[in-house]
């Protein structure tokens, strides 16, 4: 029996998609057991860092300081004040100018359907409400620099703690705390097994591609994601999200667009082939911009990649070495590091753990050291 031409064509497309997906999965690093990385933190450095964080928490809070600094870098046409999208607030036309993650071009109906499942703007919890109280946000990166610092209790003292992707707590709480005001992620980055115990945690959904909207909608409705959509996720995603709809927020794509076009000064979004273009900001820098809309002061912890320290842990929760970052090509890490360094130096944000710019580190002894060694000592003086 001869198959209809349309069926044959669709079957060919399906075979190609599945084949590419399998090739991508094979290319991912094996996540099995790895030899523990040798990582030690000097007691003196840990003490200096704890004193630095206490100074940040106990100093007078500066109302609106981070957002003012970022606004000075934004274009004259950027007036975004709404970090999330609501079903009772009209969506601006320019939201549909670009495709995800910079907008929702061609996805108007799907976005409207999703927003109808989410709460309206009057039901915002305390995390999002503005008040006269000056608030401090902490954006928690997942960097291995957090390992062994025992900052958990100090991290818990910040007004709003924003965690990224699947960064776990539990056994790591002594280093990273156990409060989560916001967990910001996209489908592939979301924890497969949700362990946040903070009853006030909000999940901020980030849309990088059209099927991400389908996934968010399915999670809220407690339904399965359509098989065709599963083919477009580059790794396993959760099949359920143990949160009710009132604890879910849809990130305004303008948050990411501001970062890309204004703060990082990337060219306008253009067609990309399999995410090969480096104009997509990391979720960490996007979270910084989000935090500037929610809080007066913004601090970072667990940020910074130093590829010269090849034996350093990439994350605080696994055994991946720093060299794994060499395989990541979808983000311009150098450009982002330059931006964060300039923001720390001008006082717009604070780096608590010193991976971006260590303001509390003693000057290195570099009389006979080569430039690379001297730079490593300055950025990572806590290695024994």
C-alpha positions in Angstrom: 0.0 0.0 0.0 1.3 3.4 -0.9 1.3 6.1 1.8 -0.2 9.5 1.1 2.4 12.1 0.2 1.5 14.3 3.1 2.0 11.3 5.6 5.3 10.5 4.0 6.4 14.1 4.4 5.3 14.4 8.0 7.0 11.0 8.8 10.3 12.3 7.3 10.1 15.4 9.4 9.4 13.4 12.5 12.4 11.0 11.8 14.7 14.0 11.3 13.6 15.6 14.5 14.0 12.4 16.5 17.4 11.8 15.0 18.6 15.2 15.9 17.2 14.9 19.4 19.1 11.6 19.9 22.3 13.1 18.6 21.9 16.0 21.0 21.3 13.6 23.9 24.3 11.6 23.1 26.5 14.7 23.0 25.4 15.7 26.5 28.0 15.0 29.3 27.4 11.8 31.2 25.9 12.7 34.6 26.9 9.6 36.4 29.3 9.3 39.3 32.4 11.4 39.0 35.5 11.6 41.1 35.0 14.3 43.9 36.8 17.5 43.1 39.4 18.6 45.6 38.1 21.9 46.8 39.0 23.6 50.1 38.2 27.0 51.4 40.5 28.9 53.7 39.0 29.7 57.1 40.3 33.3 56.9 38.6 33.9 53.6 35.4 32.4 54.8 35.5 34.7 57.8 36.1 37.8 55.6 33.2 36.8 53.4 30.8 36.4 56.3 31.8 39.9 57.6 31.3 41.3 54.1 27.8 39.9 53.8 26.9 41.2 57.3 28.1 44.7 56.3 25.8 44.5 53.3 22.8 43.5 55.4 23.4 45.9 58.2 24.3 49.0 56.1 21.6 51.6 55.3 19.4 50.4 52.5 19.3 52.7 49.4 15.9 53.1 47.9 15.7 52.2 44.2 19.5 52.3 43.8 20.0 49.3 41.5 17.2 50.1 39.1 18.4 53.7 38.8 21.9 52.5 37.8 20.5 50.1 35.3 18.1 52.7 33.9 21.1 54.9 33.0 22.2 52.2 30.6 18.8 51.6 29.0 17.6 53.2 25.8 15.3 56.2 25.9 12.4 54.0 24.6 12.7 51.5 27.4 10.1 52.2 30.2 9.4 48.7 31.5 8.1 48.6 35.0 6.0 45.4 34.9 8.1 42.3 35.6 5.3 39.8 35.1 2.3 39.5 32.7 -1.3 39.5 34.0 -4.6 38.5 32.4 -6.2 41.7 33.5 -3.5 44.0 32.1 -3.5 44.6 28.3 -0.4 43.3 26.5 1.5 46.0 24.6 1.8 45.5 20.8 5.6 45.5 20.9 5.5 42.3 23.0 4.8 40.5 19.7 7.6 42.1 17.7 10.1 39.3 18.3 10.0 35.5 18.9 10.9 34.0 22.3 12.7 34.7 24.5 12.5 38.4 23.4 8.8 38.4 22.8 5.8 36.3 21.8 5.6 36.8 18.0 3.0 34.4 16.5 2.0 33.1 20.0 -0.8 35.5 20.9 -3.5 32.9 21.3 -1.3 30.6 23.4 -0.2 33.4 25.6 -3.8 34.6 26.2 -4.9 31.1 27.0 -2.0 30.7 29.5 -2.7 34.0 31.2 -6.3 33.1 31.7 -5.2 30.3 33.9 -3.0 32.6 36.1 -4.1 35.1 38.8 -4.8 38.7 38.1 -2.6 41.6 39.2 -4.7 42.2 42.4 -3.8 38.9 43.9 0.0 39.5 44.2 1.6 38.2 47.4 3.9 40.2 49.6 6.9 39.3 47.5 5.7 41.5 44.7 3.9 44.3 46.5 5.6 47.6 46.7 5.8 49.4 50.0 7.8 52.0 51.9 10.2 49.4 53.2 13.5 49.3 51.4 14.0 45.8 50.3 17.1 43.8 49.4 17.0 41.1 46.7 19.6 38.3 46.5 20.0 36.5 43.2 21.5 33.0 43.9 23.6 31.6 41.2 24.5 27.9 41.2 28.3 28.4 41.1 30.7 26.0 42.8 32.2 29.1 44.5 29.4 28.6 47.1 30.7 25.2 48.2 32.0 25.2 51.8 31.3 28.9 52.5 28.5 28.2 55.0 26.5 31.3 54.1 23.1 29.7 54.5 21.9 31.6 57.6 23.0 35.0 56.2 21.4 34.2 52.8 18.1 33.6 54.6 18.1 37.1 56.0 17.6 38.8 52.6 14.1 40.1 51.9 13.8 38.3 48.6 15.8 35.3 47.6 15.7 34.4 43.9 17.0 31.0 42.9 17.8 29.8 39.4 16.7 26.7 37.6 17.1 23.4 39.6 19.7 24.6 42.2 18.9 22.2 45.1 18.6 23.0 48.8 18.3 20.1 51.3 21.8 18.9 52.2 23.3 22.0 50.7 21.3 24.4 52.9 24.3 25.2 55.2 26.0 26.8 52.2 23.0 28.2 50.2 20.2 28.7 52.8 16.7 27.2 52.6 14.4 30.3 51.9 13.1 30.6 48.3 11.0 33.6 47.4 11.2 33.0 43.7 12.5 30.1 41.6 13.0 31.3 38.1 13.4 28.7 35.4 12.4 27.3 32.0 11.2 23.7 31.4 14.6 22.0 30.9 16.0 23.8 33.9 13.2 23.2 36.3 13.8 20.6 39.1 12.5 17.1 38.2 11.7 16.6 41.9 10.6 19.8 43.7 12.2 20.1 47.1 11.5 23.7 48.0 9.7 23.7 51.3 9.1 27.5 51.6 5.3 27.8 51.4 5.5 31.2 49.8 7.8 30.2 46.9 6.7 31.6 43.5 7.7 29.9 40.2 8.6 32.4 37.6 8.3 30.8 34.2 10.8 31.9 31.4 9.8 31.2 27.8 12.7 30.5 25.5 10.7 28.8 22.8 7.1 28.3 21.8 6.6 24.9 23.3 7.6 26.3 26.7 4.2 27.9 26.9 2.5 24.6 26.2 4.5 23.0 29.0 3.6 25.8 31.5 -0.1 25.5 30.6 0.1 21.7 30.9 1.7 21.9 34.4 -1.0 24.3 35.6 -3.8 22.1 34.3 -2.1 18.9 35.6 -2.1 17.5 32.1 0.5 15.7 30.0 2.6 17.6 27.5 1.7 16.6 23.9 4.1 14.1 22.4 5.0 16.5 19.5 6.1 19.1 22.0 8.3 16.7 24.0 10.5 16.4 20.9 11.5 20.0 21.1 12.9 19.9 24.7 16.7 19.3 24.7 16.6 17.3 27.9 14.0 15.7 30.2 11.5 18.1 31.7 9.2 17.6 34.7 5.9 16.0 34.0 4.3 17.8 36.9 4.8 20.9 38.9 3.6 20.7 42.6 2.4 24.3 42.7 -1.1 25.7 42.2 -1.7 28.4 39.6 -1.7 31.3 42.1 2.0 30.6 42.7 3.0 30.8 39.0 4.1 33.9 37.2 4.9 34.5 33.5 8.0 36.5 33.0 7.6 39.6 30.9 9.9 39.0 27.8 10.9 42.7 28.0 13.0 41.7 31.0 15.2 39.6 28.8 15.1 42.0 25.9 16.4 44.9 28.0 19.3 42.8 29.1 20.2 41.6 25.6 19.7 44.9 23.6 20.5 47.6 26.2 22.7 46.1 29.0 24.7 43.7 26.9 24.3 45.7 23.6 23.7 42.6 21.4 22.3 43.2 17.9 18.5 42.9 17.5 17.3 39.2 17.5 17.6 37.5 14.2 16.8 34.0 13.0 18.9 31.3 14.7 19.7 27.7 13.8 19.4 25.4 16.9 20.3 28.2 19.3 23.8 28.8 17.9 23.5 32.5 18.2 25.1 34.0 21.4 22.6 36.9 21.8 20.6 35.1 24.5 21.4 36.2 28.0 21.9 33.7 30.8 19.0 33.3 33.2 21.3 34.7 35.9 21.7 38.2 34.3 18.0 38.2 33.4 17.2 37.5 37.1 19.4 40.5 38.0 17.2 42.7 35.8 14.0 41.1 37.3 15.4 41.8 40.8 15.9 45.4 40.1 12.1 45.7 39.5 11.2 44.0 42.7 13.8 45.4 45.2 15.7 48.5 45.9 19.2 46.9 46.3 20.4 43.7 44.5 23.2 41.4 45.5 24.6 38.3 43.7 26.0 35.1 45.2 27.4 32.1 43.4 28.2 34.0 40.2 31.5 33.8 38.2 33.3 31.4 35.9 37.1 31.3 35.9 38.1 28.8 33.2 41.7 29.0 34.3 40.7 27.1 37.5 40.0 23.9 35.6 39.7 21.8 38.8 37.2 24.1 40.4 33.6 22.8 40.7 31.2 24.4 38.2 28.2 24.0 40.5 27.9 23.7 44.2 25.8 20.6 44.0 27.6 18.3 41.5 31.1 17.2 40.3 31.2 18.9 37.0 34.5 20.7 36.5 34.8 24.3 35.4 36.0 23.1 32.0 32.5 22.0 31.2 31.7 25.6 30.4 33.9 25.3 27.3 31.2 23.2 25.7 28.5 25.8 26.2 28.1 28.1 23.2 24.7 29.6 23.5 25.8 32.4 25.9 28.5 35.1 25.7 29.9 34.6 29.2 32.8 37.1 28.7 30.4 39.9 27.7 28.2 39.2 30.7 31.2 39.1 33.1 32.3 42.5 31.9 28.8 43.9 32.5 28.6 42.5 36.0 32.1 43.6 36.9 31.3 47.2 35.9 28.0 47.1 37.9 29.8 45.9 41.0 32.6 48.4 40.7 30.1 51.3 40.3 28.1 50.1 43.3 24.9 49.3 41.4 25.0 45.7 42.7 27.0 43.8 45.3 28.9 40.6 44.7 28.7 38.6 48.0 31.0 35.7 47.1 33.6 37.5 45.0 33.4 35.4 41.8 32.8 38.5 39.7 34.7 41.2 41.5 36.1 40.6 45.0 36.0 43.9 46.8 36.8 42.3 50.2 39.8 40.2 49.1 43.3 41.3 50.2 45.6 42.4 47.4 47.6 39.4 46.0 51.3 39.0 46.4 52.3 38.9 42.7 56.0 40.1 42.6 57.2 37.0 40.7 53.9 35.7 39.5 52.9 35.5 35.8 49.8 37.5 34.9 47.5 34.4 34.7 48.5 33.2 38.1 48.2 36.7 39.6 44.6 37.0 38.2 43.7 33.6 39.5 44.9 34.5 43.0 43.0 37.8 42.9 39.7 36.2 41.9 40.1 32.9 43.8 42.2 33.7 46.9 40.4 31.1 49.0 42.0 28.0 47.5 44.5 26.3 49.8 
